[in-house]
Amino acid sequence: MPEILRVDTDGLERVAAVMEPLAEKLRVLAEGVGRQLNALGDPAGNDSFGQQFKGKHDPSALLVLDGTTGVGKALTEAQTGLRKTAAAFTTAELEATRSTSRLGTTIGEGGNSGGGGRR
């Protein structure tokens, strides 16, 4: 007996709906932090200690900012993927149902133009 495949498309949609506001919050957070950092200007100064600090601090700060932005983008892409997957499974189910319904109306009638009729 074949194994039955079941996909909870409503569940996929629910998970996607939860991801959407979270991704938006991360996007807004990253943009806000970026604006605040730009507004501060360059606090390191021009002396050698300031430049040393800047050399260590700036790459780390950018990594945090890029990481936050990246997580937000990943959530948005995952949410889009879940929605597309749910839609694909729903479409496949509808098409399978239509095909099965059409098949049920033509079995045993014979003589159709499909070439499998009685001779």
PyMOL commands that set and color helices and strands:
alter all, ss='L'
color gray80, all
select helices_A, chain A and resi 9-40+48-106
alter helices_A, ss='H'
color red, helices_A
deselect
rebuild
show_as cartoon
